[in-house]
Amino acid sequence: MGYAEYIKGFNSLVQKYIPVESTWTPADKAVYGNSDPYRVPQAEADSIRLDAIRYQFRRHYEQNRTYHQFCKDAGITPADINVLADLDRIPLIPSEFFKESPPGREFASWLANIYTGEIPAVKITGREPSRDEVVNAFNKAGMVVTYSSGTGGRHTFTPRDQRSFNTCEYAMAKGVVSMFYPIWNPQIRSYLLLPNPFKTSLYAGKLATVFYDITEEVDCAIDREIDTELIRHTMGDDKSLKGKIVKTVAARGERKAVSDMIAFIERKHKAKEQIGFVGSPYLLHSVISKLKEEGKSFDFEDRGVVLTGGGWKVHENERIPEATFRKELDEILGLGPEHVIDLYGMVEGNAWLTQCTEGHHLHVPSCYLHPMVLDDDFRPVGYGEVGRFAFLDASMYSYPGFIITGDKVRLLEHCPVCGRPGPVLEPGITRATGQGSRGCGEEVRKVISMDMGG
């Protein structure tokens, strides 16, 4: 099957995520207007990206009072952004800002002040609503408010409208399908190494909604309600009776999840069906370790894919080497390295960097994401230098997607292996000094790892 037919099949399954073409803005064109986000010639991608980011910068400057004041204090206006080099002048928001939310009704005002444009009518009951109650009220009004958290249980909250959330889902899925060409197909039976996206507002779970549209069937490792209270008890050092009960339940959940996944593997191998694992590499690593312990192995050959994301910790101070993980998948499941890729994304942004199957470098979707690496003084540095990752995300409508992360990276001008145009991040991203663990994968690991020494 040629790539054009392959991606046409994908697009037919995700039509509800794609806005009507006659309504496309420059930002929509950057996301939806190419067949492969990682093969657009660099000069063309630069032009599209400049138009898209200028469009979004003007929107946020004019329609977001908080960001408008931020830009005014920095002395930058949309009139100052005219050529590609000017993009580095756009004021960036530290990711820590999204962790600084107040409690109660003030939390609702905080979400509204972050948001660009008009918030829908939100009905909040009670004098001192919990954060979960506020999140649920916003989501009932048509928003998609999600959260993540790092060490210590400090939650990162982000208020997306449905349009921005759809863009996030589409961008992730399209990047994955593009990189997996020609392996992916809609007959895959997928297993989410994540919470059920319909039972949580946790970003690590919610973002997986699209897999119900692009695969034949879906099972979930965590098929229960997950809220901020549960995350607080699992992420923090909670020695209370409630905290101990939560962790005991989580321990039982992991044993059941590992057992269920092994049964899933055995069923699908016997039926010669195609499988896909999506989510935290930690849990799949536990399954592989259990299969090795039991002396079991399978040969799925080309009938499977593994898509990981969210972090590579096994226990508190132990990381899974990615190359070792791929080698074990090959030995135990018969899925070679071309069937295994990792995603890098942030709860604060919509854009996804996706590993190529050839060299496993993380490719930037250059039409709508402008990557930067900053030194200790938050000044941009060149290719090949190590520093803090920052980005301008043209696909984000709901608030300014112009973010400084807490991640330490190295940006290369081109992939040294696969030959696709555009910059890449080297694999093995770590946290910058003084930054806690990145949320998504760590949350999943904590929720289900309590009897594994985690």
N, C-alpha and C positions, 0 to 999 in steps of 0.2 A: 504494500500500500504506500502510495506517495504521501509526502507530508501534507499537501493541500487537502487531500481527502481525509487524512488522519485528524487534522485540526478542525475540519468541518464537522466531523462526527462529534468531537468534543464540544464545539460551540452549540450544536443542536441540543445538547443536554443541559446547557447552562444559560439558555435564553433569558430566563427570569432575572439573571444578574446583569444583563447588558442593556443599557438605556437605548431608546429609539435613536437611530443614527442621526436623524434630522435635528435632535436636541443636543448633540455632542458639543461640548466646550473644547478648547485646546487641551485641557487636562484629560477629558474622555478620549480624545483622539490619541493621546500618548499611551493610554492603557489598552484601548480596544482596537486601535487602528492598524495593528501589525499582526502578522500571523505567528511570528516567533519573537518574543521580547528580547532574546539574546543573540539575534542574528541581524539586527538592523545595522547597516553601515554606520560607522561612527560619526561622520559628518552629518548625516541625516538625523541620527539620534540626538546629536548636540542641538540641532536647530529645533527639533520637536520639543526637547526638554526645556530649552530656553523659553519658548512660547508658553509651555504649560506652567512652568514655575512663575513666570511673570504674571500670568493670569491669576494663579492662586494667591500670590503675594498681594496683588491689588485687592482681591476679594477680602482676604483676612485683614488687610490694612484698613479697608473702608468699612467692614461689617463686624469687626471684633474690637470692642472698646479697649479691652485689656491689652491686646496685642498692638493696637494703634498707639496707645500711650507708651508701650515698650519701644516701639520703633521711633516715636517722637523723641524719647529720651536718648536714643542712639543716634539721632540725626539722620535717619534714612527714610526715604519715601519711594514709592513705586517709580517716580521719574528718574531715580538714580540707577535703576536696573535696566540696562539696555543691551549689553553684550554678555557673552558667556562668563568672562572674567568677573563681571559685576555680581554674579550669584554668590560669591564668597562674602559679599557685604551684607547679605540679608541677615537680620538679627535672629540668633538661634536661642531656643528655649532649652534649658537643662532638663533632662529627664526627671531629675529630682523634684521639679515643680509639680509633677502629677502625683506625687506622694504627699503633698502638703495640704490635704483636704481637712476642713474642720468637721466636727460631729453635728448630728441633728439636722434641723432645718437649714442651718448655714451651709451644710453640705450640698443641698439642692441649689442654693444660690451660687455656690462655688462652681458647680457643674455648668450652670447657666452662663456664668461669666467667662468660662473657658470657651464656650461654644461660639461659633461664627454664624451669625444670622439669627432668625427667630426660633426660639424654643417652642415646641408644641405645648398645648395646655396640659399641665401635669398636676394630678390631684394627689396630694400627700396628706394622709390622716395622722392624727396624734400630735401631741406637743413636742415630743422628743423622739422622732422616728429613728430607727437604726439605719445604718448605711445600706443594708440589704433591702429594707423597706423603701428607701429613697430610690435605689437602683431599680427595684421592681416597678415603682410608680412611673419612672421615666420610660422604662421599656414597655409598659402597658400603653403609654401615650404614643408609641411608634418609634422610639429611639432604640439604640443598641448600646447601652452603657455596659462596659466590661471592666474587669479589674485583674490585676496581677499583683504579685508582691515578691519582695526579696527577703533577705535575712532580717529576722526580727518581726516579720508580719506586717510591715508598713505597706499598705496597699497602694498600687498605682491604679487610678481610675481614669478612664477615657470615655467621653460622650460622643459616640458616632450617631449620625442619622442613618437611615436604612440605605441610602445611596452610597455613603462611604463604606458601610459594612459590606454591601454587595461588591463594591470595587475591590475591597480587601480579599474577599473570598475568591472572586474571579482571578485576580492577579496571582494569588497563591497557586490555584489549581492550574492555570494556564502555564505558569512557569514550570511546574512539576511535569505536566503532560508533555511540554515541549522538550524538556531535558531527557525524558524517558522514551522519546521516539526511537524505534517503533514499538516499544514493549507494552506501554499502557493500552488497555482496552476496557470498555465498560462492563465486561463480564467478570472482572476481578471481584472476588469476595474479600472485603476489607475488614481488618480488625483494628479499631482505634485504641492505641495505647494511651488513652486520654479519658477524661470524663465524658459522659453522654452530653452532647451539645444542647440538647433540649431540656436538660435538667440542671443547668448552671449558667451563670453569667461570668464565670471564670474564663478569661481569654483563651487559656490553654485548651479549654473544651469547646467554647463557642465557635472558634474559628474553623472547626472541623465539620460544620454543617454541610458544606459543599460536597463532601464525600458521599453523602446520601444521594446526591444527584449524579455523580460520575462513576459510581461503582454499583455492582449488582445487588449486594447486600452488605450490611454493616453490623458488626458486633462491637461492644464497648468493654474495655477493661474495668471502668468505674461506672456502673449503671445505677447511680443513686444521686440524690440531691447534694450539691456542693455549694456552700455559701461562704461568706467572709468569716463567719464564726468558726466554721470547721477549719478553714485555712489558717486562722489565727492560732488555733490550738495545735495544729500540726507543724506550722512553720516556726513558732516560738518555742522557748524552753519552758513549756507549761507543765508544772508538776502538781497541779490541782487534781482533785478526784475526777472532774469532768475531762481534763486534759488526758489523764491516764486511760479513761474509758474510751475516748476518741482514738487514742493510739492503739489500744487493744483491738478495737473494731477494725482499724486500718490494717493491723497485722493479719487478722483473719482474711481481710479483703485481698491482700497480696497473695496469700497461699491459694485462695480460690481463683484469683486471676491467672496465676501461673498454671494451675491445673486446667482451667478452662481453655487457655491458649494452646496447651499441648494437645488437648482433645480436638480443638479446632484444626491444628496442623495435621493430626492423624486422619481426621475425616476428609479434609480437602486433598490430602495426598492420595488416599485410597480412591477418591472419586475423580482424581486427575483434574481437579479444578484449579483455576488461577487464584492466587492469594496476594493480598497486599497488607503490610503492616504500616501503620501511620502513627507517629507520635514519639513519646519519650524512649530513647534508646536504652535507658536504665531497665525498663521492664522486660524488653525483649532480651537483653543481656541475661536477666534472671532466668528466663525461659531456656535460653541456650545453655546456661550453666547447669540447669536441672536435667536437660536432655543428655548432656555430656556425662553427668553423674550416673544416669540410668543406662548409658551406653547406646542411646538411640540416635539415628541419623536418617535423613530423608534426601531424596533427589528430585527437587521441583524443576530442575533444569531451567527452562525459560518461562516457567509458569508462576512468576511471582515478582513483586517489587517490595522494597523496604524504603520508606520515607521517614527520616528521623528529624527531630527538631527540639530545641528547648534546653539543651545542655547535656554534658557528657559525664556527670558525676555518677558513681556507683554508690559510694558512701561519702561521709563528710569530707574526707581528705584524699579521696581516690577517684581518679577520672578513668574512663574507658578510652584507651587509644583507638582512634577511629580506624586505623589500618588493621588493628587486631580484631576489632568488632567485625569488619567486613570479611576478614579471613575466617572467623568462626562461623559466620553465616554461610559462607561457601562450603565449609567442611561439614556443618551439621544440617543445613537445609538445601544445599546444592544451588544457592543463589550467588552467582559471581558478582564481583565488584561493580559491573555495569548495571546491576539490578538494585544497587543501594546508593542513595544520595541523601544529603542533609540539607535542611533549610535554615536560613538565618533571617529572623524578623524580630520586630519589637512591638510590644503592645501599644506604644505611642505612635506607631506608623502603620501604613497600609502596605508598603512595598516589601517584597521578599527577594532575598538573594538565594539563588539555587545552585547547588553543586552540579558541575558537569560530570557525566559518567566516566569521561576519559581520564581526568586528572583530579577530580574532587576539589577544585577551587570554586569559591562562591562567586557566581556571576551577578553583576549589577544590571538590573533592567534600565538601561541608560536612557530610554525615552522619557521616563518620568521620575527617576531617582538621581539626584546629584550627590555623590559621595564626597566626603572630606575626611581627612585625618588631621587632628589638632595636636599641637605640642602642649606642654604644661602651662603655657600662657594663653592657650586657646587660639593660637594662630595656625592657619593652614600650613602643612608641610607637604613635601613632594612625594611622588611615587617611591615605594621601597622603604619609606620611613615608618617607624612604629609610633603610634600615638592613639589618642582617643577618637573613636568613630563618631562622626556627625553626618547629618544628611538633610537634604531638602526634598520632601516628598510631595510631588505635584498631584498625587492621586487623592490626597486628603482634603475633603470639603468641610468637615465638621469643626476643625480647629487648626491652627497653623502646624503643619507637619514638618517644622523646621527645628530639628532636635539635636542636642548634644547628648550622646549616650554615655554610659559608664563602662563601655567595652573597649578593650585594648586590641588594636588590629594592625595589619600591614596591608596597604593597598598597592596592587600592581597594575601597570598600565594595560597589560594584556595577559590572558591565560597562557602560561608557558607550555601547555600541553595540547589543548583542543583547537586552538586557532580561531575561536569565536571573537568578534570584535568587542571592544569595550573593556573597562577595568574589572578587576576581580579582587576579592579578599582572600588572603591565604587562609587555609583551614586552621583550626586550633585557636579560635578566639578566646580570650581570657578577660577577666574583669580588671579594670584599672585599680591602682592602689587606693584603698579607702572605700571601695565600692563593694556592696554586698552581692550575694549570688543573684544572677539574673533569674527572674521569676518563674517562667512557664514550666520548664523541665524540672526545676527544683521543687515546685509545688506538687507536681505529679509524683515525684520521687518521695517526698515527705508523706503525702497522703497514704501511699500504699507500701511504704518500706520499713515499717516500724519493727518487724521481727528479723530484719536482715542486717542489723548493726548500723542502720542509717540514722 
